């Protein structure tokens, strides 16, 4: 995963050496698993961690990001690109 860090985090269309990007589904599932484990352990100590469900939080956050992006696109649709 680290090999793709620079290209994913700082995507530059002028860089051609990476033609495709890996699927991070397995890594994401691992993160959900360990987060749930830690939340359960903290709960045993009386500590309530938020968000309590990282998977659901991620889904809600992604939906909110889509809504924001759609609103931004709609708000700027009257502008035509002049720089190429």
mmCIF file as gemmi writes it, N, C-alpha and C atoms, coordinates in Angstrom:
data_model
loop_
_atom_site.group_PDB
_atom_site.id
_atom_site.type_symbol
_atom_site.label_atom_id
_atom_site.label_alt_id
_atom_site.label_comp_id
_atom_site.label_asym_id
_atom_site.label_entity_id
_atom_site.label_seq_id
_atom_site.pdbx_PDB_ins_code
_atom_site.Cartn_x
_atom_site.Cartn_y
_atom_site.Cartn_z
_atom_site.occupancy
_atom_site.B_iso_or_equiv
_atom_site.pdbx_formal_charge
_atom_site.auth_seq_id
_atom_site.auth_asym_id
_atom_site.pdbx_PDB_model_num
ATOM 1 N N . UNK Axp A 1 ? 0.832 -1.195 0 1 0 ? 1 A 1
ATOM 2 C CA . UNK Axp A 1 ? 0 0 0 1 0 ? 1 A 1
ATOM 3 C C . UNK Axp A 1 ? 0.865 1.243 0 1 0 ? 1 A 1
ATOM 4 N N . UNK Axp A 2 ? 1.982 1.179 0.692 1 0 ? 2 A 1
ATOM 5 C CA . UNK Axp A 2 ? 2.83 2.361 0.808 1 0 ? 2 A 1
ATOM 6 C C . UNK Axp A 2 ? 3.352 2.806 -0.552 1 0 ? 2 A 1
ATOM 7 N N . UNK Axp A 3 ? 3.555 1.831 -1.476 1 0 ? 3 A 1
ATOM 8 C CA . UNK Axp A 3 ? 4.072 2.163 -2.805 1 0 ? 3 A 1
ATOM 9 C C . UNK Axp A 3 ? 3.173 3.18 -3.519 1 0 ? 3 A 1
ATOM 10 N N . UNK Axp A 4 ? 1.887 3.119 -3.274 1 0 ? 4 A 1
ATOM 11 C CA . UNK Axp A 4 ? 0.939 3.977 -3.957 1 0 ? 4 A 1
ATOM 12 C C . UNK Axp A 4 ? 0.646 5.276 -3.209 1 0 ? 4 A 1
ATOM 13 N N . UNK Axp A 5 ? 1.213 5.43 -2.037 1 0 ? 5 A 1
ATOM 14 C CA . UNK Axp A 5 ? 0.908 6.572 -1.181 1 0 ? 5 A 1
ATOM 15 C C . UNK Axp A 5 ? 1.09 7.903 -1.898 1 0 ? 5 A 1
ATOM 16 N N . UNK Axp A 6 ? 2.24 8.12 -2.492 1 0 ? 6 A 1
ATOM 17 C CA . UNK Axp A 6 ? 2.53 9.398 -3.143 1 0 ? 6 A 1
ATOM 18 C C . UNK Axp A 6 ? 1.563 9.676 -4.291 1 0 ? 6 A 1
ATOM 19 N N . UNK Axp A 7 ? 1.289 8.657 -5.095 1 0 ? 7 A 1
ATOM 20 C CA . UNK Axp A 7 ? 0.427 8.861 -6.261 1 0 ? 7 A 1
ATOM 21 C C . UNK Axp A 7 ? -1.033 9.032 -5.887 1 0 ? 7 A 1
ATOM 22 N N . UNK Axp A 8 ? -1.464 8.366 -4.83 1 0 ? 8 A 1
ATOM 23 C CA . UNK Axp A 8 ? -2.86 8.471 -4.427 1 0 ? 8 A 1
ATOM 24 C C . UNK Axp A 8 ? -3.103 9.757 -3.644 1 0 ? 8 A 1
ATOM 25 N N . UNK Axp A 9 ? -2.249 10.033 -2.69 1 0 ? 9 A 1
ATOM 26 C CA . UNK Axp A 9 ? -2.435 11.212 -1.839 1 0 ? 9 A 1
ATOM 27 C C . UNK Axp A 9 ? -2.154 12.504 -2.585 1 0 ? 9 A 1
ATOM 28 N N . UNK Axp A 10 ? -1.276 12.447 -3.55 1 0 ? 10 A 1
ATOM 29 C CA . UNK Axp A 10 ? -0.882 13.647 -4.304 1 0 ? 10 A 1
ATOM 30 C C . UNK Axp A 10 ? -1.008 13.346 -5.791 1 0 ? 10 A 1
ATOM 31 N N . UNK Axp A 11 ? -2.205 13.031 -6.227 1 0 ? 11 A 1
ATOM 32 C CA . UNK Axp A 11 ? -2.424 12.621 -7.614 1 0 ? 11 A 1
ATOM 33 C C . UNK Axp A 11 ? -2.005 13.732 -8.568 1 0 ? 11 A 1
ATOM 34 N N . UNK Axp A 12 ? -1.219 13.346 -9.53 1 0 ? 12 A 1
ATOM 35 C CA . UNK Axp A 12 ? -0.718 14.276 -10.536 1 0 ? 12 A 1
ATOM 36 C C . UNK Axp A 12 ? -0.888 13.59 -11.886 1 0 ? 12 A 1
ATOM 37 N N . UNK Axp A 13 ? -1.747 14.144 -12.745 1 0 ? 13 A 1
ATOM 38 C CA . UNK Axp A 13 ? -2.027 13.495 -14.025 1 0 ? 13 A 1
ATOM 39 C C . UNK Axp A 13 ? -0.812 13.446 -14.932 1 0 ? 13 A 1
ATOM 40 N N . UNK Axp A 14 ? 0.237 14.195 -14.604 1 0 ? 14 A 1
ATOM 41 C CA . UNK Axp A 14 ? 1.451 14.155 -15.426 1 0 ? 14 A 1
ATOM 42 C C . UNK Axp A 14 ? 2.319 12.947 -15.099 1 0 ? 14 A 1
ATOM 43 N N . UNK Axp A 15 ? 2.018 12.241 -14.015 1 0 ? 15 A 1
ATOM 44 C CA . UNK Axp A 15 ? 2.795 11.052 -13.638 1 0 ? 15 A 1
ATOM 45 C C . UNK Axp A 15 ? 2.154 9.836 -14.295 1 0 ? 15 A 1
ATOM 46 N N . UNK Axp A 16 ? 2.909 9.159 -15.125 1 0 ? 16 A 1
ATOM 47 C CA . UNK Axp A 16 ? 2.365 8.046 -15.896 1 0 ? 16 A 1
ATOM 48 C C . UNK Axp A 16 ? 2.833 6.68 -15.41 1 0 ? 16 A 1
ATOM 49 N N . UNK Axp A 17 ? 3.737 6.608 -14.439 1 0 ? 17 A 1
ATOM 50 C CA . UNK Axp A 17 ? 4.319 5.324 -14.076 1 0 ? 17 A 1
ATOM 51 C C . UNK Axp A 17 ? 3.346 4.362 -13.412 1 0 ? 17 A 1
ATOM 52 N N . UNK Axp A 18 ? 2.286 4.866 -12.812 1 0 ? 18 A 1
ATOM 53 C CA . UNK Axp A 18 ? 1.294 3.984 -12.201 1 0 ? 18 A 1
ATOM 54 C C . UNK Axp A 18 ? 0.033 4.053 -13.058 1 0 ? 18 A 1
ATOM 55 N N . UNK Axp A 19 ? -0.281 2.935 -13.687 1 0 ? 19 A 1
ATOM 56 C CA . UNK Axp A 19 ? -1.409 2.889 -14.628 1 0 ? 19 A 1
ATOM 57 C C . UNK Axp A 19 ? -2.721 2.501 -13.953 1 0 ? 19 A 1
ATOM 58 N N . UNK Axp A 20 ? -2.629 1.808 -12.841 1 0 ? 20 A 1
ATOM 59 C CA . UNK Axp A 20 ? -3.844 1.405 -12.139 1 0 ? 20 A 1
ATOM 60 C C . UNK Axp A 20 ? -3.594 1.493 -10.639 1 0 ? 20 A 1
ATOM 61 N N . UNK Axp A 21 ? -4.66 1.509 -9.915 1 0 ? 21 A 1
ATOM 62 C CA . UNK Axp A 21 ? -4.582 1.632 -8.469 1 0 ? 21 A 1
ATOM 63 C C . UNK Axp A 21 ? -5.128 0.371 -7.822 1 0 ? 21 A 1
ATOM 64 N N . UNK Axp A 22 ? -4.545 -0.038 -6.713 1 0 ? 22 A 1
ATOM 65 C CA . UNK Axp A 22 ? -4.984 -1.28 -6.06 1 0 ? 22 A 1
ATOM 66 C C . UNK Axp A 22 ? -6.327 -1.102 -5.362 1 0 ? 22 A 1
ATOM 67 N N . UNK Axp A 23 ? -6.955 -2.233 -5.099 1 0 ? 23 A 1
ATOM 68 C CA . UNK Axp A 23 ? -8.168 -2.237 -4.293 1 0 ? 23 A 1
ATOM 69 C C . UNK Axp A 23 ? -7.736 -2.272 -2.825 1 0 ? 23 A 1
ATOM 70 N N . UNK Axp A 24 ? -8.292 -1.407 -2.029 1 0 ? 24 A 1
ATOM 71 C CA . UNK Axp A 24 ? -7.95 -1.352 -0.611 1 0 ? 24 A 1
ATOM 72 C C . UNK Axp A 24 ? -9.05 -1.938 0.258 1 0 ? 24 A 1
ATOM 73 N N . UNK Axp A 25 ? -9.95 -2.706 -0.34 1 0 ? 25 A 1
ATOM 74 C CA . UNK Axp A 25 ? -11.087 -3.256 0.398 1 0 ? 25 A 1
ATOM 75 C C . UNK Axp A 25 ? -10.647 -4.097 1.591 1 0 ? 25 A 1
ATOM 76 N N . UNK Axp A 26 ? -9.663 -4.953 1.393 1 0 ? 26 A 1
ATOM 77 C CA . UNK Axp A 26 ? -9.201 -5.813 2.478 1 0 ? 26 A 1
ATOM 78 C C . UNK Axp A 26 ? -8.592 -4.987 3.615 1 0 ? 26 A 1
ATOM 79 N N . UNK Axp A 27 ? -7.8 -3.989 3.27 1 0 ? 27 A 1
ATOM 80 C CA . UNK Axp A 27 ? -7.206 -3.12 4.29 1 0 ? 27 A 1
ATOM 81 C C . UNK Axp A 27 ? -8.292 -2.353 5.043 1 0 ? 27 A 1
ATOM 82 N N . UNK Axp A 28 ? -9.312 -1.913 4.326 1 0 ? 28 A 1
ATOM 83 C CA . UNK Axp A 28 ? -10.415 -1.196 4.97 1 0 ? 28 A 1
ATOM 84 C C . UNK Axp A 28 ? -11.183 -2.117 5.915 1 0 ? 28 A 1
ATOM 85 N N . UNK Axp A 29 ? -11.413 -3.351 5.486 1 0 ? 29 A 1
ATOM 86 C CA . UNK Axp A 29 ? -12.081 -4.311 6.363 1 0 ? 29 A 1
ATOM 87 C C . UNK Axp A 29 ? -11.256 -4.564 7.621 1 0 ? 29 A 1
ATOM 88 N N . UNK Axp A 30 ? -9.941 -4.634 7.475 1 0 ? 30 A 1
ATOM 89 C CA . UNK Axp A 30 ? -9.062 -4.823 8.639 1 0 ? 30 A 1
ATOM 90 C C . UNK Axp A 30 ? -9.176 -3.628 9.584 1 0 ? 30 A 1
ATOM 91 N N . UNK Axp A 31 ? -9.221 -2.436 9.021 1 0 ? 31 A 1
ATOM 92 C CA . UNK Axp A 31 ? -9.347 -1.234 9.851 1 0 ? 31 A 1
ATOM 93 C C . UNK Axp A 31 ? -10.67 -1.24 10.611 1 0 ? 31 A 1
ATOM 94 N N . UNK Axp A 32 ? -11.763 -1.618 9.941 1 0 ? 32 A 1
ATOM 95 C CA . UNK Axp A 32 ? -13.055 -1.711 10.621 1 0 ? 32 A 1
ATOM 96 C C . UNK Axp A 32 ? -12.989 -2.728 11.763 1 0 ? 32 A 1
ATOM 97 N N . UNK Axp A 33 ? -12.378 -3.869 11.499 1 0 ? 33 A 1
ATOM 98 C CA . UNK Axp A 33 ? -12.267 -4.931 12.496 1 0 ? 33 A 1
ATOM 99 C C . UNK Axp A 33 ? -11.509 -4.447 13.732 1 0 ? 33 A 1
ATOM 100 N N . UNK Axp A 34 ? -10.339 -3.866 13.511 1 0 ? 34 A 1
ATOM 101 C CA . UNK Axp A 34 ? -9.524 -3.422 14.651 1 0 ? 34 A 1
ATOM 102 C C . UNK Axp A 34 ? -10.167 -2.242 15.378 1 0 ? 34 A 1
ATOM 103 N N . UNK Axp A 35 ? -10.825 -1.367 14.644 1 0 ? 35 A 1
ATOM 104 C CA . UNK Axp A 35 ? -11.521 -0.254 15.291 1 0 ? 35 A 1
ATOM 105 C C . UNK Axp A 35 ? -12.612 -0.788 16.22 1 0 ? 35 A 1
ATOM 106 N N . UNK Axp A 36 ? -13.374 -1.761 15.728 1 0 ? 36 A 1
ATOM 107 C CA . UNK Axp A 36 ? -14.434 -2.348 16.556 1 0 ? 36 A 1
ATOM 108 C C . UNK Axp A 36 ? -13.845 -3.007 17.801 1 0 ? 36 A 1
ATOM 109 N N . UNK Axp A 37 ? -12.733 -3.697 17.637 1 0 ? 37 A 1
ATOM 110 C CA . UNK Axp A 37 ? -12.067 -4.339 18.779 1 0 ? 37 A 1
ATOM 111 C C . UNK Axp A 37 ? -11.672 -3.291 19.813 1 0 ? 37 A 1
ATOM 112 N N . UNK Axp A 38 ? -11.071 -2.202 19.366 1 0 ? 38 A 1
ATOM 113 C CA . UNK Axp A 38 ? -10.622 -1.147 20.285 1 0 ? 38 A 1
ATOM 114 C C . UNK Axp A 38 ? -11.808 -0.478 20.963 1 0 ? 38 A 1
ATOM 115 N N . UNK Axp A 39 ? -12.86 -0.202 20.198 1 0 ? 39 A 1
ATOM 116 C CA . UNK Axp A 39 ? -14.064 0.404 20.786 1 0 ? 39 A 1
ATOM 117 C C . UNK Axp A 39 ? -14.636 -0.498 21.876 1 0 ? 39 A 1
ATOM 118 N N . UNK Axp A 40 ? -14.674 -1.81 21.611 1 0 ? 40 A 1
ATOM 119 C CA . UNK Axp A 40 ? -15.178 -2.757 22.62 1 0 ? 40 A 1
ATOM 120 C C . UNK Axp A 40 ? -14.298 -2.751 23.877 1 0 ? 40 A 1
ATOM 121 N N . UNK Axp A 41 ? -12.987 -2.733 23.708 1 0 ? 41 A 1
ATOM 122 C CA . UNK Axp A 41 ? -12.074 -2.701 24.853 1 0 ? 41 A 1
ATOM 123 C C . UNK Axp A 41 ? -12.227 -1.404 25.637 1 0 ? 41 A 1
ATOM 124 N N . UNK Axp A 42 ? -12.362 -0.293 24.951 1 0 ? 42 A 1
ATOM 125 C CA . UNK Axp A 42 ? -12.57 0.989 25.643 1 0 ? 42 A 1
ATOM 126 C C . UNK Axp A 42 ? -13.894 0.988 26.39 1 0 ? 42 A 1
ATOM 127 N N . UNK Axp A 43 ? -14.914 0.398 25.771 1 0 ? 43 A 1
ATOM 128 C CA . UNK Axp A 43 ? -16.229 0.323 26.414 1 0 ? 43 A 1
ATOM 129 C C . UNK Axp A 43 ? -16.152 -0.434 27.745 1 0 ? 43 A 1
ATOM 130 N N . UNK Axp A 44 ? -15.348 -1.486 27.783 1 0 ? 44 A 1
ATOM 131 C CA . UNK Axp A 44 ? -15.155 -2.253 29.025 1 0 ? 44 A 1
ATOM 132 C C . UNK Axp A 44 ? -14.547 -1.385 30.131 1 0 ? 44 A 1
ATOM 133 N N . UNK Axp A 45 ? -13.817 -0.35 29.739 1 0 ? 45 A 1
ATOM 134 C CA . UNK Axp A 45 ? -13.187 0.559 30.708 1 0 ? 45 A 1
ATOM 135 C C . UNK Axp A 45 ? -14.053 1.782 30.979 1 0 ? 45 A 1
ATOM 136 N N . UNK Axp A 46 ? -15.258 1.781 30.411 1 0 ? 46 A 1
ATOM 137 C CA . UNK Axp A 46 ? -16.165 2.903 30.638 1 0 ? 46 A 1
ATOM 138 C C . UNK Axp A 46 ? -15.922 4.077 29.72 1 0 ? 46 A 1
ATOM 139 N N . UNK Axp A 47 ? -15.157 3.884 28.678 1 0 ? 47 A 1
ATOM 140 C CA . UNK Axp A 47 ? -14.851 4.962 27.726 1 0 ? 47 A 1
ATOM 141 C C . UNK Axp A 47 ? -15.709 4.763 26.482 1 0 ? 47 A 1
ATOM 142 N N . UNK Axp A 48 ? -16.486 5.766 26.147 1 0 ? 48 A 1
ATOM 143 C CA . UNK Axp A 48 ? -17.332 5.708 24.957 1 0 ? 48 A 1
ATOM 144 C C . UNK Axp A 48 ? -16.627 6.427 23.809 1 0 ? 48 A 1
ATOM 145 N N . UNK Axp A 49 ? -16.219 5.658 22.831 1 0 ? 49 A 1
ATOM 146 C CA . UNK Axp A 49 ? -15.524 6.204 21.676 1 0 ? 49 A 1
ATOM 147 C C . UNK Axp A 49 ? -16.528 6.562 20.588 1 0 ? 49 A 1
ATOM 148 N N . UNK Axp A 50 ? -16.334 7.708 19.989 1 0 ? 50 A 1
ATOM 149 C CA . UNK Axp A 50 ? -17.187 8.127 18.88 1 0 ? 50 A 1
ATOM 150 C C . UNK Axp A 50 ? -16.344 8.302 17.631 1 0 ? 50 A 1
ATOM 151 N N . UNK Axp A 51 ? -16.78 7.84 16.507 1 0 ? 51 A 1
ATOM 152 C CA . UNK Axp A 51 ? -18.028 7.118 16.288 1 0 ? 51 A 1
ATOM 153 C C . UNK Axp A 51 ? -17.924 5.693 16.815 1 0 ? 51 A 1
ATOM 154 N N . UNK Axp A 52 ? -19.035 5.15 17.223 1 0 ? 52 A 1
ATOM 155 C CA . UNK Axp A 52 ? -19.009 3.792 17.754 1 0 ? 52 A 1
ATOM 156 C C . UNK Axp A 52 ? -18.927 2.755 16.636 1 0 ? 52 A 1
ATOM 157 N N . UNK Axp A 53 ? -19.446 3.078 15.458 1 0 ? 53 A 1
ATOM 158 C CA . UNK Axp A 53 ? -19.408 2.163 14.314 1 0 ? 53 A 1
ATOM 159 C C . UNK Axp A 53 ? -18.736 2.875 13.142 1 0 ? 53 A 1
ATOM 160 N N . UNK Axp A 54 ? -17.503 2.535 12.9 1 0 ? 54 A 1
ATOM 161 C CA . UNK Axp A 54 ? -16.725 3.218 11.868 1 0 ? 54 A 1
ATOM 162 C C . UNK Axp A 54 ? -17.265 2.949 10.47 1 0 ? 54 A 1
ATOM 163 N N . UNK Axp A 55 ? -17.782 1.762 10.226 1 0 ? 55 A 1
ATOM 164 C CA . UNK Axp A 55 ? -18.342 1.43 8.904 1 0 ? 55 A 1
ATOM 165 C C . UNK Axp A 55 ? -19.539 2.329 8.581 1 0 ? 55 A 1
ATOM 166 N N . UNK Axp A 56 ? -20.471 2.428 9.526 1 0 ? 56 A 1
ATOM 167 C CA . UNK Axp A 56 ? -21.647 3.28 9.31 1 0 ? 56 A 1
ATOM 168 C C . UNK Axp A 56 ? -21.258 4.752 9.202 1 0 ? 56 A 1
ATOM 169 N N . UNK Axp A 57 ? -20.31 5.17 10.037 1 0 ? 57 A 1
ATOM 170 C CA . UNK Axp A 57 ? -19.826 6.547 9.966 1 0 ? 57 A 1
ATOM 171 C C . UNK Axp A 57 ? -19.233 6.827 8.583 1 0 ? 57 A 1
ATOM 172 N N . UNK Axp A 58 ? -18.468 5.881 8.066 1 0 ? 58 A 1
ATOM 173 C CA . UNK Axp A 58 ? -17.849 6.046 6.752 1 0 ? 58 A 1
ATOM 174 C C . UNK Axp A 58 ? -18.893 6.187 5.655 1 0 ? 58 A 1
ATOM 175 N N . UNK Axp A 59 ? -19.931 5.36 5.719 1 0 ? 59 A 1
ATOM 176 C CA . UNK Axp A 59 ? -21.013 5.435 4.727 1 0 ? 59 A 1
ATOM 177 C C . UNK Axp A 59 ? -21.717 6.786 4.79 1 0 ? 59 A 1
ATOM 178 N N . UNK Axp A 60 ? -22.024 7.239 5.999 1 0 ? 60 A 1
ATOM 179 C CA . UNK Axp A 60 ? -22.713 8.522 6.164 1 0 ? 60 A 1
ATOM 180 C C . UNK Axp A 60 ? -21.821 9.674 5.708 1 0 ? 60 A 1
ATOM 181 N N . UNK Axp A 61 ? -20.523 9.588 6.026 1 0 ? 61 A 1
ATOM 182 C CA . UNK Axp A 61 ? -19.586 10.635 5.628 1 0 ? 61 A 1
ATOM 183 C C . UNK Axp A 61 ? -19.463 10.693 4.105 1 0 ? 61 A 1
ATOM 184 N N . UNK Axp A 62 ? -19.374 9.531 3.462 1 0 ? 62 A 1
ATOM 185 C CA . UNK Axp A 62 ? -19.278 9.489 1.999 1 0 ? 62 A 1
ATOM 186 C C . UNK Axp A 62 ? -20.535 10.081 1.361 1 0 ? 62 A 1
ATOM 187 N N . UNK Axp A 63 ? -21.694 9.769 1.913 1 0 ? 63 A 1
ATOM 188 C CA . UNK Axp A 63 ? -22.949 10.325 1.387 1 0 ? 63 A 1
ATOM 189 C C . UNK Axp A 63 ? -22.971 11.841 1.532 1 0 ? 63 A 1
ATOM 190 N N . UNK Axp A 64 ? -22.512 12.331 2.673 1 0 ? 64 A 1
ATOM 191 C CA . UNK Axp A 64 ? -22.461 13.775 2.884 1 0 ? 64 A 1
ATOM 192 C C . UNK Axp A 64 ? -21.484 14.425 1.901 1 0 ? 64 A 1
ATOM 193 N N . UNK Axp A 65 ? -20.354 13.795 1.666 1 0 ? 65 A 1
ATOM 194 C CA . UNK Axp A 65 ? -19.383 14.331 0.705 1 0 ? 65 A 1
ATOM 195 C C . UNK Axp A 65 ? -19.974 14.396 -0.696 1 0 ? 65 A 1
ATOM 196 N N . UNK Axp A 66 ? -20.734 13.35 -1.094 1 0 ? 66 A 1
ATOM 197 C CA . UNK Axp A 66 ? -21.393 13.373 -2.402 1 0 ? 66 A 1
ATOM 198 C C . UNK Axp A 66 ? -22.389 14.513 -2.486 1 0 ? 66 A 1
ATOM 199 N N . UNK Axp A 67 ? -23.158 14.725 -1.417 1 0 ? 67 A 1
ATOM 200 C CA . UNK Axp A 67 ? -24.125 15.821 -1.405 1 0 ? 67 A 1
ATOM 201 C C . UNK Axp A 67 ? -23.428 17.172 -1.544 1 0 ? 67 A 1
ATOM 202 N N . UNK Axp A 68 ? -22.335 17.344 -0.849 1 0 ? 68 A 1
ATOM 203 C CA . UNK Axp A 68 ? -21.581 18.6 -0.912 1 0 ? 68 A 1
ATOM 204 C C . UNK Axp A 68 ? -21.011 18.801 -2.308 1 0 ? 68 A 1
ATOM 205 N N . UNK Axp A 69 ? -20.428 17.741 -2.886 1 0 ? 69 A 1
ATOM 206 C CA . UNK Axp A 69 ? -19.86 17.843 -4.228 1 0 ? 69 A 1
ATOM 207 C C . UNK Axp A 69 ? -20.946 18.167 -5.25 1 0 ? 69 A 1
ATOM 208 N N . UNK Axp A 70 ? -22.096 17.528 -5.13 1 0 ? 70 A 1
ATOM 209 C CA . UNK Axp A 70 ? -23.202 17.815 -6.05 1 0 ? 70 A 1
ATOM 210 C C . UNK Axp A 70 ? -23.676 19.257 -5.915 1 0 ? 70 A 1
ATOM 211 N N . UNK Axp A 71 ? -23.767 19.752 -4.694 1 0 ? 71 A 1
ATOM 212 C CA . UNK Axp A 71 ? -24.172 21.147 -4.477 1 0 ? 71 A 1
ATOM 213 C C . UNK Axp A 71 ? -23.141 22.103 -5.062 1 0 ? 71 A 1
ATOM 214 N N . UNK Axp A 72 ? -21.867 21.784 -4.894 1 0 ? 72 A 1
ATOM 215 C CA . UNK Axp A 72 ? -20.81 22.642 -5.449 1 0 ? 72 A 1
ATOM 216 C C . UNK Axp A 72 ? -20.862 22.645 -6.969 1 0 ? 72 A 1
ATOM 217 N N . UNK Axp A 73 ? -21.049 21.478 -7.574 1 0 ? 73 A 1
ATOM 218 C CA . UNK Axp A 73 ? -21.145 21.407 -9.038 1 0 ? 73 A 1
ATOM 219 C C . UNK Axp A 73 ? -22.353 22.199 -9.536 1 0 ? 73 A 1
ATOM 220 N N . UNK Axp A 74 ? -23.467 22.061 -8.86 1 0 ? 74 A 1
ATOM 221 C CA . UNK Axp A 74 ? -24.67 22.793 -9.263 1 0 ? 74 A 1
ATOM 222 C C . UNK Axp A 74 ? -24.473 24.299 -9.117 1 0 ? 74 A 1
ATOM 223 N N . UNK Axp A 75 ? -23.814 24.708 -8.032 1 0 ? 75 A 1
ATOM 224 C CA . UNK Axp A 75 ? -23.609 26.134 -7.774 1 0 ? 75 A 1
ATOM 225 C C . UNK Axp A 75 ? -22.661 26.779 -8.779 1 0 ? 75 A 1
ATOM 226 N N . UNK Axp A 76 ? -21.824 25.978 -9.444 1 0 ? 76 A 1
ATOM 227 C CA . UNK Axp A 76 ? -20.847 26.547 -10.37 1 0 ? 76 A 1
ATOM 228 C C . UNK Axp A 76 ? -21.08 26.128 -11.818 1 0 ? 76 A 1
ATOM 229 N N . UNK Axp A 77 ? -22.242 25.505 -12.106 1 0 ? 77 A 1
ATOM 230 C CA . UNK Axp A 77 ? -22.466 24.995 -13.453 1 0 ? 77 A 1
ATOM 231 C C . UNK Axp A 77 ? -22.555 26.092 -14.514 1 0 ? 77 A 1
ATOM 232 N N . UNK Axp A 78 ? -22.814 27.326 -14.119 1 0 ? 78 A 1
ATOM 233 C CA . UNK Axp A 78 ? -22.893 28.407 -15.101 1 0 ? 78 A 1
ATOM 234 C C . UNK Axp A 78 ? -21.518 28.883 -15.558 1 0 ? 78 A 1
ATOM 235 N N . UNK Axp A 79 ? -20.467 28.481 -14.859 1 0 ? 79 A 1
ATOM 236 C CA . UNK Axp A 79 ? -19.115 28.856 -15.259 1 0 ? 79 A 1
ATOM 237 C C . UNK Axp A 79 ? -18.585 27.879 -16.292 1 0 ? 79 A 1
ATOM 238 N N . UNK Axp A 80 ? -18.059 28.41 -17.389 1 0 ? 80 A 1
ATOM 239 C CA . UNK Axp A 80 ? -17.465 27.558 -18.417 1 0 ? 80 A 1
ATOM 240 C C . UNK Axp A 80 ? -15.957 27.64 -18.283 1 0 ? 80 A 1
ATOM 241 N N . UNK Axp A 81 ? -15.298 26.491 -18.459 1 0 ? 81 A 1
ATOM 242 C CA . UNK Axp A 81 ? -13.851 26.465 -18.341 1 0 ? 81 A 1
ATOM 243 C C . UNK Axp A 81 ? -13.216 27.281 -19.471 1 0 ? 81 A 1
ATOM 244 N N . UNK Axp A 82 ? -12.308 28.163 -19.097 1 0 ? 82 A 1
ATOM 245 C CA . UNK Axp A 82 ? -11.632 29.02 -20.079 1 0 ? 82 A 1
ATOM 246 C C . UNK Axp A 82 ? -10.142 28.721 -20.164 1 0 ? 82 A 1
ATOM 247 N N . UNK Axp A 83 ? -9.642 27.948 -19.213 1 0 ? 83 A 1
ATOM 248 C CA . UNK Axp A 83 ? -8.222 27.642 -19.165 1 0 ? 83 A 1
ATOM 249 C C . UNK Axp A 83 ? -8.036 26.186 -19.554 1 0 ? 83 A 1
ATOM 250 N N . UNK Axp A 84 ? -7.166 25.95 -20.522 1 0 ? 84 A 1
ATOM 251 C CA . UNK Axp A 84 ? -6.918 24.562 -20.966 1 0 ? 84 A 1
ATOM 252 C C . UNK Axp A 84 ? -5.467 24.239 -20.88 1 0 ? 84 A 1
